[in-house]
């Protein structure tokens, strides 16, 4: 009896200490799992691609039907054929007012870049100051509320009067139209920084530069990027209308010139170009925003 009872612990220890047999290699079951996992990804991709394709096809179908009822409106096929001819040589030059569509797009982007860059250099620091100091916020709030709703084209005569030239006037319109979203969003971001952060900065006796670089800028960055995205959309929207009135080389002037020539296909192509370029600009800013760490 004693030997029998004493042998039980030894056997249990040996059984637990002995290495387990290696598990059999996976054969068909894991393969079936991987196959089953790939199916939802394919379905998920199909579900992501299919709705835009259907929507675009529906848009083209409505466009084709409307063009059949309106003889002056070209259909998708005729517009596509005209676009192929147009982009066959987009950078030709036959005179100051007869240039390819590529030059018109580049000139418009140049004006947008200058006006938008000036708005960012002034609007973002001003937004930080307005959000940081209450006295400055109270002083500028009525001015911003008064000037922000003004139509962009209402600023064009002021630009022509001051600068005496069409190109600086168009840049001025872009500047004054795109500065407000950056000021407002940056100021709102600064005002929403937790007060505990600012109290800690006072306790540590941090300088204004340290407060800006260590507290304000990381916290305000998402608001600031939202204002920049809104501003670039406004700037690209305004440039077409401004160039229609100022003339020169640009996508807006090109649209107006094609209207005077009764070339409706080119006007529709210009609408698509404006939309695609605006979409690419916003997507580029989204890629830039994703590279920042908001924490």
C-alpha positions in Angstrom: 0.0 0.0 0.0 2.8 2.4 0.9 4.7 1.7 -2.3 1.6 2.1 -4.4 0.7 5.4 -2.9 4.3 6.7 -3.1 4.6 5.8 -6.8 1.7 8.0 -7.8 3.5 11.4 -7.2 6.6 10.1 -9.1 4.5 9.1 -12.1 2.7 12.4 -12.1 6.0 14.4 -12.0 7.4 12.3 -14.8 4.3 12.8 -16.9 4.4 16.6 -16.4 8.1 16.9 -16.9 8.3 14.7 -20.0 8.4 16.7 -23.2 5.2 16.6 -25.2 5.1 15.1 -28.6 5.5 17.6 -31.4 2.2 18.7 -32.9 1.5 17.4 -36.4 2.2 19.7 -39.3 -0.9 21.6 -40.5 -2.2 20.2 -43.7 -5.6 21.1 -45.2 -7.4 22.8 -42.3 -5.2 26.0 -42.1 -5.2 26.2 -45.8 -8.9 26.3 -45.8 -8.8 29.0 -43.2 -6.4 31.1 -45.3 -8.8 30.7 -48.3 -11.7 31.7 -46.2 -9.9 34.8 -45.0 -9.1 35.9 -48.5 -12.7 35.8 -49.6 -13.9 38.6 -47.3 -11.0 40.8 -48.4 -12.0 40.4 -52.0 -15.6 41.1 -51.2 -14.6 44.1 -49.1 -12.6 45.5 -52.0 -15.5 44.8 -54.4 -17.8 46.6 -52.1 -15.5 49.6 -51.9 -15.0 49.8 -55.7 -18.5 48.9 -57.0 -20.5 51.9 -55.6 -18.2 54.6 -57.2 -18.3 52.7 -60.5 -22.1 52.5 -60.4 -22.4 56.1 -59.4 -20.1 57.3 -62.2 -21.9 55.1 -64.8 -25.2 56.5 -63.6 -23.8 60.0 -64.0 -22.6 59.3 -67.6 -26.0 57.8 -68.4 -27.9 60.8 -67.2 -25.4 63.1 -69.1 -25.9 61.1 -72.3 -29.7 61.3 -71.9 -29.7 65.0 -71.3 -27.4 65.6 -74.3 -29.9 63.8 -76.5 -32.6 66.1 -75.5 -30.4 69.2 -75.7 -28.6 69.4 -79.1 -26.2 72.2 -77.9 -24.9 70.0 -75.0 -22.2 67.5 -76.2 -22.4 64.0 -74.8 -19.7 61.9 -73.1 -18.4 60.3 -76.3 -18.0 63.6 -78.1 -16.4 65.2 -75.1 -14.0 62.3 -74.7 -12.9 62.6 -78.3 -12.3 66.3 -77.9 -10.3 65.7 -74.7 -8.0 63.2 -76.5 -7.3 65.8 -79.2 -6.8 68.5 -76.5 -4.3 66.5 -74.4 -2.4 65.3 -77.5 -0.3 68.5 -77.3 -1.0 70.2 -74.0 2.1 72.5 -74.0 2.0 74.1 -77.4 2.5 77.9 -77.7 1.2 80.0 -80.6 1.1 83.3 -78.9 0.5 85.0 -75.6 -3.3 84.2 -75.6 -3.1 80.9 -77.5 -1.4 78.3 -75.4 -2.0 74.6 -74.5 -4.1 73.5 -71.6 -1.0 72.4 -69.7 0.3 76.0 -69.6 -3.1 77.3 -68.4 -3.2 74.8 -65.6 0.4 75.5 -64.5 -0.3 79.3 -64.5 -3.4 78.9 -62.4 -1.5 76.6 -60.0 1.3 79.2 -59.7 -1.2 82.0 -58.8 -2.9 79.7 -56.3 0.5 78.7 -54.8 1.5 82.3 -54.3 -1.8 83.5 -52.9 -2.2 80.5 -50.7 1.3 80.6 -49.4 1.0 84.3 -48.4 -2.3 83.5 -46.7 -0.6 80.7 -44.7 2.4 82.8 -43.7 0.1 85.5 -42.3 -3.1 83.5 -41.3 -1.5 80.7 -39.2 0.6 82.9 -36.9 -2.3 85.4 -36.6 -4.6 82.5 -35.6 -2.1 81.4 -32.9 -2.0 84.9 -31.5 -5.8 85.4 -31.6 -6.3 82.1 -29.8 -3.5 82.8 -27.3 -4.4 86.3 -26.2 -8.0 87.2 -25.3 -7.6 90.9 -25.8 -6.4 90.3 -29.4 -9.3 87.9 -29.9 -11.9 90.5 -28.8 -10.2 93.1 -31.0 -10.2 91.1 -34.2 -13.5 89.1 -33.8 -15.7 91.8 -35.2 -13.4 92.5 -38.1 -13.2 88.8 -39.1 -17.0 88.5 -38.7 -17.5 91.5 -41.0 -15.0 90.6 -43.8 -15.3 86.8 -43.9 -18.7 86.6 -45.6 -17.7 89.0 -48.4 -17.8 87.4 -51.8 -14.3 86.8 -53.2 -15.0 88.6 -56.5 -16.0 91.7 -54.5 -12.3 92.0 -53.6 -11.2 92.0 -57.2 -11.8 95.7 -57.9 -9.9 96.6 -54.8 -6.9 94.6 -56.1 -7.1 96.2 -59.5 -7.2 99.6 -58.0 -4.2 99.0 -55.7 -1.9 96.9 -57.8 -2.8 98.3 -61.3 -2.4 94.9 -62.9 -4.5 91.8 -63.4 -2.1 89.1 -62.2 -1.4 90.6 -58.7 -5.1 91.4 -58.4 -6.0 87.7 -58.9 -3.4 86.7 -56.4 -4.8 89.2 -53.9 -8.3 87.7 -54.4 -6.9 84.2 -53.6 -5.1 85.5 -50.6 -8.0 87.4 -49.0 -10.4 84.5 -49.7 -8.2 81.6 -48.3 -6.9 83.3 -45.2 -10.1 83.1 -43.1 -10.3 79.3 -42.6 -6.7 79.2 -41.5 -7.2 82.0 -39.0 -10.4 80.7 -37.5 -9.4 77.0 -37.3 -6.0 77.8 -35.8 -7.5 80.2 -33.2 -10.2 77.6 -32.3 -7.5 74.9 -31.8 -5.5 77.2 -29.5 -8.6 78.1 -27.5 -9.4 74.4 -26.9 -6.0 73.5 -25.5 -6.7 72.2 -21.9 -6.0 74.8 -19.3 -4.1 72.3 -17.2 -1.4 72.3 -19.8 -1.1 76.1 -19.6 -1.0 75.9 -15.8 1.8 73.4 -15.9 3.7 75.8 -18.3 3.3 78.6 -15.8 4.5 76.4 -12.9 7.6 75.4 -14.9 8.1 79.1 -16.0 8.3 78.2 -19.7 8.9 80.8 -22.3 6.4 81.7 -24.9 8.5 79.9 -27.5 8.6 76.7 -25.4 4.8 77.0 -24.8 4.4 77.2 -28.6 6.7 74.4 -29.6 5.9 72.0 -26.8 2.2 72.6 -26.0 0.4 74.7 -28.6 1.7 73.5 -31.9 1.2 69.7 -31.3 -2.3 70.3 -29.9 -3.4 72.7 -32.6 -1.9 70.8 -35.5 -5.2 68.9 -36.4 -7.2 72.1 -36.4 -4.5 73.9 -38.4 -4.4 71.1 -41.1 -8.2 71.3 -41.4 -8.0 75.0 -42.0 -5.3 74.5 -44.6 -7.4 71.9 -46.4 -10.4 74.3 -46.5 -8.3 77.1 -47.6 -6.7 75.3 -50.6 -10.2 74.3 -51.7 -11.4 77.9 -51.5 -8.2 79.2 -53.3 -8.7 76.7 -56.2 -12.4 77.6 -56.4 -11.7 81.3 -56.6 -9.0 81.3 -59.2 -11.3 80.2 -62.0 -13.7 83.1 -61.4 -10.9 85.6 -60.9 -9.1 84.6 -64.1 -12.4 84.9 -66.0 -12.5 88.6 -65.2 -8.7 89.4 -65.3 -7.8 87.5 -68.4 -4.3 86.3 -69.3 -3.1 82.7 -69.2 -5.0 80.4 -66.8 -7.7 77.8 -66.6 -10.4 80.4 -65.9 -9.4 82.6 -68.8 -9.3 79.5 -71.0 -12.9 78.6 -70.0 -14.1 82.1 -70.9 -12.2 82.1 -74.1 -13.7 78.8 -75.1 -17.2 80.1 -74.3 -16.6 83.0 -76.6 -15.6 80.5 -79.3 -18.8 78.4 -78.5 -16.6 75.4 -77.8 -18.8 73.7 -75.2 -16.8 70.5 -75.2 -13.7 72.3 -73.9 -15.8 74.0 -71.2 -17.0 70.6 -69.9 -13.4 69.3 -70.1 -12.3 72.3 -68.0 -14.9 71.5 -65.4 -13.5 68.0 -65.0 -9.9 69.4 -64.9 -10.8 71.9 -62.1 -12.5 69.1 -60.2 -9.6 66.6 -60.6 -6.9 69.1 -59.7 -8.8 70.3 -56.7 -9.2 66.6 -55.6 -5.5 66.0 -56.0 -4.6 69.1 -54.0 -6.8 68.0 -51.1 -5.5 64.4 -51.3 -1.9 65.7 -51.2 -2.7 67.7 -48.0 -4.3 64.6 -46.5 -1.1 62.7 -47.1 0.9 65.5 -45.4 -1.5 65.5 -42.5 -1.1 61.7 -41.9 2.7 62.1 -41.5 2.3 64.2 -38.4 1.9 62.7 -34.9 -1.0 64.4 -33.1 -0.1 62.9 -29.8 
